[in-house]
Amino acid sequence: MNFDFFRIMMTQPLLILYSALLLAFGSCSPKQAAALPAAVLQTSPALPAAQALLTGAAQLERYLPLLQGKRVGLIVNQTSTIGQTHLVDTLLSRGVQVTTIFAPEHGFRGEADAGAHVKDARDTKTGLPIISLYGDNKKPKPEQMKGLDVLVFDIQDVGTRFYTYISTMHYAMEACAENNKPLLILDRPNPNGNYVDGPVLEPALKSFVGMHPIPIVHGLTVGELAKMINGEKWLEGQRQANLTIIPVANYTHQTAYTLPVKPSPNLPNQQSIILYPSLCLFEGTNVSVGRGTPTPFQVIGSPFYTSKAFSFTPQSTPGATNPPYKGQTCYGFDLTKPADAQPFTLAFLLDMYQNSTKKEQFFNPFFEKLAGTTALRQQVIAGKTEAEIRASWEPALSKYKQLRKQYLLYPDNQK
């Protein structure tokens, strides 16, 4: 069975053109339209504007035939849902032989602290074994792949280089390539997918929070990124995974999308997700991003900020059992208003540094891994403006934007 759904679509341009013309001139019924390839449904201008967006996972008819009679491993977490039902439960109810669950950072239920060690376990509902892909075992081992016929990846990303679910996908691709197993990716929208910004990762700073030479805001869905990883041969040994991508239906990179399930404990809402690209850099500084408060990644502060106009005090909370500055008053910014949800900016970083009473302790070694460049720390210390710093990201950022165009699955208005 051929597992490269996307490659099949791209080798049938006449079918796609013919189908698109049928839609455009009204010669295709709704029932016939539903049977057309996803690429046609997403790009035809004749589609009703109100037609519902469908994640890859929600389009069961497109991938269930690929799983029937197969031993299936799933890389999933709490975001892997179809409506209110988890993908695991849906597939089991359809008779799919799910044998193993692989869980990324934060675990299968998405409740573990950032960076916390997640142990292997069993799902209490289904009895299926859960293998952690965080910590020492970031890549499925050959013995864990041996009993599988296909691996499925269905996890919601938030569109930043340092969000580790895409690193887990990279290692899944590598494991599949090394063990000659197909990988099925059920694509989901990128809530920060409408723009591209930030410094491109320098190869010397490659880590689990930055595995690819892409900017902080990469502007890709996980399916598009997987295509790029494959096409640019970024896997170990320049291998390529046998990919099948089920695209999101009725989606463009300008489609507003609010996540139905929080992707991790400290990204509880859309406000935090939009602010995350700008605020995650503070994880490499002595500034709190609000872990241990009701509004993580919507407030920032430290005991060393000069203005006392706004304050918060972190406490132990689920998903942040021992947050930075636990029990200490932090001063900084309240960014909880909708107007504060702006695209990636360095404004908060520059302000917090300039008004810190402990500049010599502001940065820690993790900062370079998050920034993806050795220059940003020195630029902030030197008092460079945001415009001056942004200029230094070229020409790498513009080059990436051109590279990105080669791997898009969805309409986009980026230059």
Salt bridges, closest charged atoms under 4 A:
ASP4 OD2 - ARG7 NH1 2.33
ASP89 OD2 - LYS125 NZ 3.10
GLU105 OE2 - HIS106 NE2 3.97
ASP123 OD1 - ARG109 NH2 2.71
ASP149 OD1 - ARG71 NH2 3.06
ASP154 OD1 - ARG188 NE 2.65
ASP157 OD2 - HIS218 NE2 3.56
GLU174 OE1 - LYS139 NZ 3.10
GLU174 OE2 - HIS170 NE2 3.12
GLU178 OE2 - LYS139 NZ 3.03
GLU178 OE2 - ARG239 NH1 3.88
ASP197 OD1 - ARG390 NH1 2.73
GLU224 OE1 - HIS253 NE2 2.96
GLU283 OE2 - ARG291 NH2 2.38
GLU368 OE2 - ARG377 NE 2.74
GLU386 OE2 - ARG390 NE 3.09
ASP412 OD2 - ARG404 NH1 3.03
